């Protein structure tokens, strides 16, 4: 069996240590702060090291990465940033069991606040984290619905972007095609049809089935339903179908 030369091992150790360097100090800064205190604190520029900001998407240096993220999160609460910091520490494999226990404690105590104030990006990251580290298989299975939903939507939006002219922000609906889908079922592929806009009850039924997950795990189901509802109020395919819907009985959104 061959072994790596000493310089390669040393380089690997440096890389790994840099990814987690000062993680303990970062966590210690939050030990004396309550969740309520962090909710009441808004991130400002004075909390960032402006001179240390970089254009790196994901710096190997933990402190640089968190400083960049904090700057990107100006105006948000410290609690949201703390939540996101916990996820980053787990991704960098710093005391995963200890950090996950704190992450889980945060979600059990502040789920309503987090679902209202976190972006979809970080709610999905939270779902990934539960899936990766929770021993609760029901929770993981329910939250896979969030990840699948979001990745499917992102794949659709990416395809849409690739087919759209560079100078066009969005493409208008074509009245003739809208009329066709109002009129009835239109084949898609492999036995599927496009949504029958105006009256299709597929999304309503999906939401009803989501509700059944409450029997298995309330927290995970709340996360799933919150993400689904947020998507109805963004510039997404769901919002387009919602705007065209006419049947009050089969609507799938709350308001």
Steps between C-alpha positions, in 0.01 A plus 500: 500500500638839402494799731482869416825693526539705819443830321166378364384392846607831648321692226183299561518568874546871439202506265279316747607713795445823305144392423430473874757738648356705789166318483507457877550873552214577261259275691617633836396851393138382497496303825394796714231619256137395520290435192285803590806724519620380164156557346511857627843565347520612136818444302675824403820589316669577831479127581699409187867529420457706183870487412499119510210456256582289194332410170540129574176304481615261771825579676701216650574731794205462738514851643523660155208291379283599796601865468393498134174332594433750777549787257258335257250470787493867607156595629420148615493390862796352679292190572465426129874544457565274801280233340693524174832490687401172665432347158837616367681354800334164446588507130860555608468204737560693821365308804202385298309330785535801728413757231207296370354475851511882520355529149213269596440692825480823300242358258285351776495834683479745210352319200229760436754784507747317278238404241384860481843664484740259330532506122400193302870433447560453872175317572598245236849482654335434836301216344821355354658520845216310669509238224876456539520492880164420661425153635131571439434317174145638472637854521765429239249340262256790530771759446621322187175630350632856549834420338338314210247779449765772495749313281225419248392863492859623464560252216188632324605863554850423370358344183274804462800732538704308244221527242424866562669770290784674683332841489163375629429499875187291460287364220134603467228239506368409156120552493442217250683250722325630811166440327605145409579415862179659625308288250618158615780249547802535273751212473846561648700176484485136614129517580520828690312817413573866557312665787143568406521863602203657671361181653779245557484356852840325501673759720207518740512123541877511547462753779232285667739204491774715651265570793480129576868508597406688819427161658864402450688826572355844568825696457590346164144543371496866603826550311364326189174697499680829566729449201209400278310814603801727444525370144149624430618856569821503296551543127470126445302261283266449796420871508427495127252215540348672803437820300318299233294288741122552505356222715485602867441142619827367356731790594816386676620821671386643834381853424 
